[in-house]
Amino acid sequence: MTAVHNCGLFVIGVQICFLYGAAGLYKVQGGTWGAGTALHYVLNLELFQPWPALSHWADGQAATLAVAGYLTVLLQVAFPFVLFGSSSTRYWPCCSACTSASRSSWGCRCSPAR
C-alpha cells in the first residue's frame, strides 16, 4: 500500500509542477506581467475588490506591482525545479502554497455585489 501511496503523491506533484510551469511560461511570453499591467487590471475589476479603497491604494504602487509581477512569474517557472531539487529547499513549495492562498483570499468574494 505504501508504494501505491508514494506513486500517487508523485503523480500529484508532477501534475502541480506541470500546471505551475505552464502558467509561468505562458506569463513569460506576454508583456502584461512584466510591468504589473496584469495586476493593475485585476485590481480594477469590481469582482476582485473586497476592499475597494485598499485595491485602489495598491494599484497606485507601480513599483510594487512590477516587483509582484516578476516574483509571480519567477515563482511559477522555478517551482518544478525547486520541488524536485535538493531537500534543503523543500520549504519553498509550502511558501508558494501560502502565497497562492493569500492571493486567492485577497481577490475572491463569496458573492458578487448587487
Secondary structure, DSSP 8 states (H G I E B T S, - for coil): -HHHHHHHHHHHHHHHHHHHHHHHHHHHHSSTTTTTHHHHHHHT-GGG-SSHHHHHHHHT-HHHHHHHHHHHHHHHHHHHHHHTS-GGGTHHHHHHHHHHHHHHHHH--SS---
